[in-house]
Amino acid sequence: MTSTQQQAYGNNMKLVGAKWTFYSGDVNRDGIIDGNDMSSIDNDASQF
């Protein structure tokens, strides 16, 4: 699924380099999706 964005359900992919990738919940990019990621999202949402 790296040739076009339309190959994903709901067109929910992002182009990184030359490949289409899925969004993940790893906001701080430390390799783990955990409470720290949720805190970052929650803080940003409340500040918005």
C-alpha positions in Angstrom: 0.0 0.0 0.0 2.7 2.5 -0.8 1.8 3.6 -4.3 -1.2 5.8 -3.7 -3.1 7.3 -0.8 -6.4 6.0 -2.2 -5.4 2.4 -1.4 -6.2 3.0 2.3 -9.5 3.1 4.0 -10.8 6.6 4.2 -7.7 8.1 2.7 -6.1 8.3 6.2 -2.4 8.1 5.2 0.5 10.6 5.2 3.3 10.8 2.6 6.7 10.3 4.3 9.5 10.4 1.8 8.3 8.3 -1.1 6.0 6.0 0.9 2.4 6.4 2.2 2.2 5.6 5.9 -0.5 5.4 8.5 -0.9 7.9 11.3 -0.1 6.4 14.7 -0.6 7.5 18.3 3.1 7.9 18.9 3.0 11.7 19.3 6.5 12.1 20.9 8.0 9.5 18.5 9.7 7.5 21.3 8.7 4.1 19.8 5.9 3.5 22.3 2.2 4.6 22.4 1.5 5.3 26.1 0.0 7.8 28.5 2.7 10.4 27.7 1.3 10.5 24.2 -2.2 10.9 25.4 -1.1 13.7 27.8 0.4 15.6 24.9 -2.7 15.3 22.9 -4.9 16.3 25.8 -2.8 19.3 26.7 -2.7 20.5 23.1 -6.5 20.1 22.8 -7.2 22.0 26.0 -4.9 24.9 25.0 -6.6 25.1 21.6 
